[in-house]
């Protein structure tokens, strides 16, 4: 497929709403929708962890509260400005809202339905089946996309979501990218698929929850699960590099770019790199994973600049990381790029006393 004809899901990252919409309109032919945090003070997606634990990490509480308030204000303004100009699909993450009783679930769904009406949203990204089924019963005209954290690995799960929840777009878990035969099975069965391209780790969903928590708490490695086994983990990830997209075009309908808690022009810089199939950028500037974010904390900038996307070996497309002990290719490449004194930082050590 011509790279310029691929379609993407783009994150709104809380930056200037008018400027962001202006940049969206320049690339509108390649954007299926923008996904944006609902402007609820509780924040009902994992973006809340960008703010929640900064205080315990030592940041000024007043500054953190101001950052959060501005982010939500900008989300509201973007959703207002973008009506009729780009489709808006808002994520609701089951990890980020508490309820135990049936009435609480119903009240929560009514709140979502009111927001959809008031903001004239085109749809939601959902990971909770109960919420999806109730919301579809209330507002059957609103699109339902599954989140990767809905964790759908088989066709029967997807059939149930389509029948009971009206789901029209399915985002399988990130680690399914290592098994493209399963993606083909889903696509051949008539399911429209959306897959993340720039954010993943070897451990997959829902470990991304821990990664967001780690970022919020000062990139604490104890919360990560994918930077435990040496520097080679920098390359071991369930992502689709720009030059790899051609291998997925037959089974992926929408390529999703992650980055709601990134800064500035990151969503557009990333989209442009994918549209150009540009693999020359530093890995840490284009791709997101727990290990990459950990590396930005542990390695000097000049070393990070030398670890570019084109250094990731194409063997990772098919090896499924099953031959690591005998292969050592990722370890070899990264050992040439990362000085020895930094390498042990990427190994998690267990002490039993």
C-alpha positions in Angstrom: 0.0 0.0 0.0 1.1 3.6 -0.7 2.1 4.9 2.8 0.1 8.1 2.1 -3.1 6.1 1.9 -2.9 4.6 5.4 -5.4 5.6 8.0 -4.5 6.5 11.6 -6.1 7.1 15.0 -4.4 10.2 16.5 -4.1 11.1 20.2 -5.0 14.6 21.5 -2.3 15.4 24.1 -3.6 18.4 25.9 -1.7 21.0 23.9 -3.2 24.2 22.4 -6.6 23.1 21.1 -6.8 25.5 18.1 -3.3 24.7 17.0 -3.8 21.0 17.3 -7.0 21.1 15.3 -5.2 23.2 12.6 -2.5 20.4 12.4 -5.2 17.7 12.2 -6.9 19.4 9.3 -3.6 19.5 7.3 -3.5 15.6 7.6 -7.2 14.9 7.7 -7.1 12.5 4.7 -5.0 10.1 6.9 -6.9 10.5 10.1 -9.9 8.3 11.0 -10.4 9.9 14.3 -8.8 11.7 17.2 -9.1 10.1 20.6 -9.2 12.5 23.5 -9.6 12.3 27.3 -13.2 13.1 28.5 -13.0 16.4 30.5 -14.1 14.8 33.8 -12.2 16.0 36.9 -11.8 12.3 37.9 -10.0 11.5 34.6 -11.3 8.0 33.6 -8.4 6.8 31.6 -4.8 5.9 32.4 -3.7 9.5 31.5 -4.6 10.3 35.1 -1.3 8.7 36.1 0.6 11.4 34.4 -0.7 13.6 37.2 -1.8 11.4 40.1 1.5 10.4 41.6 3.7 13.4 40.7 2.9 14.7 44.2 4.3 11.6 45.9 7.3 11.9 43.7 8.1 15.3 45.2 6.6 17.7 42.7 4.8 20.8 44.0 1.1 19.9 44.5 -0.1 23.3 43.3 1.8 23.0 40.1 0.5 19.4 39.5 -3.1 20.5 40.1 -2.6 23.4 37.7 -1.2 21.1 35.0 -4.1 18.7 35.4 -6.7 21.5 35.3 -5.2 22.9 32.1 -5.1 19.5 30.4 -8.8 18.9 31.1 -9.7 22.5 30.1 -7.9 22.0 26.8 -9.6 18.6 26.2 -13.0 20.3 26.6 -12.0 23.1 24.3 -10.7 20.7 21.7 -13.8 18.6 21.8 -15.9 21.8 21.4 -13.8 23.2 18.5 -13.5 20.0 16.6 -17.2 19.2 16.3 -18.0 18.4 12.7 -14.4 18.8 11.7 -12.9 15.5 12.8 -14.4 12.4 14.4 -13.8 12.2 18.2 -13.6 8.9 20.0 -13.1 9.1 23.8 -11.4 6.4 25.8 -12.8 5.1 29.1 -10.4 2.7 30.9 -11.9 0.1 33.3 -8.8 0.3 35.5 -9.6 3.9 36.3 -13.1 4.0 37.8 -14.4 2.4 40.9 -17.8 0.8 41.3 -19.0 -2.3 43.1 -22.8 -2.2 42.8 -25.1 -2.5 39.8 -26.6 1.0 40.3 -23.2 2.5 40.3 -22.4 1.0 37.0 -25.7 2.2 35.5 -25.1 5.7 36.9 -21.7 5.8 35.4 -23.0 4.8 32.0 -25.7 7.5 32.2 -22.9 10.0 32.9 -21.1 8.8 29.7 -24.3 9.0 27.7 -24.9 12.6 28.8 -21.3 13.5 27.9 -21.7 12.0 24.5 -24.8 14.0 23.8 -23.5 17.3 25.2 -20.1 17.0 23.4 -21.7 15.4 20.3 -19.1 12.6 20.4 -18.9 10.1 17.6 -17.9 7.2 19.9 -16.0 5.7 22.9 -13.1 3.3 23.3 -14.1 0.8 26.0 -12.5 -2.1 27.9 -15.4 -3.0 30.2 -18.1 -5.3 28.6 -20.8 -4.2 31.1 -20.3 -0.5 30.4 -20.2 -1.2 26.6 -23.5 -3.2 26.6 -25.4 -0.7 28.7 -24.1 2.3 26.7 -25.0 0.7 23.4 -28.5 0.0 24.8 -28.9 3.7 25.7 -27.2 5.2 22.6 -27.0 2.7 19.8 -26.0 5.4 17.3 -22.7 6.0 19.2 -19.7 4.0 17.9 -18.0 1.5 20.2 -14.4 0.7 19.7 -12.7 -1.9 21.9 -9.6 -1.0 23.9 -6.6 -3.3 23.7 -7.2 -3.8 27.4 -10.5 -5.5 26.6 -8.1 -8.3 25.7 -9.8 -10.1 22.8 -7.8 -13.1 21.5 -10.6 -15.1 19.9 -13.4 -14.7 17.5 -16.2 -15.6 19.9 -15.2 -12.8 22.2 -15.4 -10.4 19.3 -18.7 -11.8 18.1 -20.2 -11.2 21.5 -18.9 -7.6 21.6 -20.3 -6.9 18.2 -23.7 -8.5 18.9 -24.3 -7.2 22.4 -22.3 -4.0 22.4 -22.5 -2.9 18.8 -18.7 -2.8 18.6 -17.5 -1.7 15.1 -13.7 -1.4 15.6 -11.6 -3.9 17.5 -8.2 -3.1 19.0 -6.6 -6.5 19.9 -3.9 -6.7 22.6 -0.5 -5.4 21.6 1.2 -8.7 21.8 -1.0 -10.1 19.0 1.3 -8.2 16.6 3.8 -11.1 17.2 1.1 -13.5 15.8 -0.1 -12.0 12.5 -1.9 -15.3 11.6 -4.3 -14.4 14.4 -4.8 -10.9 13.1 -5.5 -12.4 9.6 -8.1 -14.8 11.2 -9.9 -11.8 12.8 -9.8 -9.7 9.7 -10.9 -12.5 7.4 -13.9 -13.0 9.7 -15.0 -9.5 8.9 -13.8 -7.6 12.0 -12.4 -4.1 11.4 -9.0 -3.9 13.2 -7.1 -1.1 14.9 -3.6 -1.7 16.1 -1.1 0.3 18.0 2.1 1.1 16.1 4.4 3.0 18.4 3.7 1.9 21.9 4.2 -1.6 23.3 6.5 -3.9 25.3 7.3 -7.6 25.2 4.9 -8.3 28.1 2.0 -6.6 26.3 -1.4 -5.5 27.8 -2.3 -4.8 30.4 1.3 -4.2 31.6 1.0 -0.8 30.0 -0.9 0.1 33.2 2.2 -0.4 35.2 4.3 1.5 32.7 2.0 4.6 33.0 2.2 4.3 36.8 6.0 4.1 36.6 6.2 7.2 34.4 4.1 9.1 36.9 6.2 8.0 39.8 9.5 9.1 38.4 10.2 6.2 36.0 10.7 3.8 38.9 12.0 0.5 37.4 10.4 -1.7 40.1 7.0 -1.0 38.5 8.1 -2.1 35.0 8.0 -5.6 33.6 9.8 -5.2 30.4 13.3 -3.9 31.3 14.4 -6.8 33.4 16.6 -8.8 31.1 19.3 -6.5 29.8 19.7 -3.9 27.1 18.3 -6.2 24.4 14.8 -5.4 25.9 15.0 -2.0 24.2 14.4 -3.7 20.9 12.0 -6.5 22.1 8.6 -4.9 21.8 5.2 -5.5 20.2 5.3 -2.5 17.9 5.1 -1.8 14.2 8.0 0.3 13.0 7.4 2.6 10.0 9.2 0.3 7.6 7.2 -2.7 8.9 3.7 -1.4 8.1 3.7 -2.9 4.7 3.6 -6.4 6.3 0.4 -5.5 8.2 -1.6 -3.5 5.6 -3.7 -6.5 4.6 -4.9 -7.1 8.2 -4.9 -3.7 9.9 -7.5 -1.1 8.9 -6.5 1.7 11.3 -3.1 2.3 12.7 -3.2 3.8 16.2 -0.6 6.3 17.4 -0.2 6.4 21.2 0.8 9.7 23.0 -2.0 11.3 25.0 0.5 12.1 27.8 3.3 13.3 25.4 4.2 16.9 24.8 4.0 19.4 22.0 4.0 18.2 18.4 4.8 14.5 19.2 1.6 13.1 17.7 2.2 14.9 14.4 5.9 14.2 14.3 5.1 10.6 14.8 2.3 10.5 12.2 4.6 12.2 9.7 7.4 9.7 10.3 5.0 6.8 9.6 3.5 8.5 6.5 7.1 8.9 5.2 8.2 5.4 6.4 11.1 7.3 8.1 13.2 5.1 10.4 16.0 7.6 10.9 14.7 9.1 14.2 16.1 8.1 17.6 14.1 5.3 19.1 13.3 7.3 22.2 11.8 10.1 20.2 9.5 8.0 18.1 8.6 4.8 20.0 7.1 4.4 23.5 7.6 1.4 25.8 8.4 0.9 29.4 12.0 0.1 28.5 12.5 3.0 26.2 11.1 5.4 28.8 13.4 3.8 31.4 16.3 4.2 29.0 15.6 8.0 28.7 16.1 8.1 32.5 19.2 6.0 32.6 21.2 7.0 29.5 22.8 10.3 28.5 21.2 12.1 25.6 24.1 11.6 23.2 23.8 7.8 23.6 20.0 7.9 23.0 20.5 9.9 19.8 22.6 7.1 18.4 20.0 4.4 19.1 17.8 5.0 16.0 14.8 3.1 14.7 16.8 1.7 11.7 19.0 -0.1 14.2 16.2 -2.4 15.2 16.7 -5.7 13.4 14.1 -6.9 10.9 14.4 -10.4 12.4 12.1 -9.3 15.2 9.3 -9.3 12.7 9.2 -13.1 12.6 11.3 -14.5 15.4 8.7 -13.8 18.2 11.7 -13.4 20.6 11.9 -17.2 20.9 15.6 -17.6 20.0 17.1 -14.9 22.3 19.5 -17.2 24.2 21.1 -18.6 21.0 20.7 -15.6 18.8 21.9 -12.6 20.8 21.5 -10.2 17.8 19.6 -7.4 19.8 22.2 -7.7 22.6 25.1 -7.4 20.2 23.7 -4.4 18.4 22.8 -2.5 21.6 26.1 -3.5 23.3 27.8 -1.6 20.6 25.6 1.5 21.2 25.5 1.5 25.0 28.7 1.7 27.0 29.2 -1.2 29.5 28.9 1.0 32.6 25.2 1.5 31.8 24.2 -2.0 30.8 23.7 -3.6 34.2 21.0 -0.9 35.0 18.7 -2.8 32.6 18.9 -6.0 34.6 16.4 -6.5 37.5 18.2 -8.2 40.4 16.3 -10.3 43.0 17.8 -10.7 46.5 16.4 -13.1 49.0 17.6 -12.7 52.5 
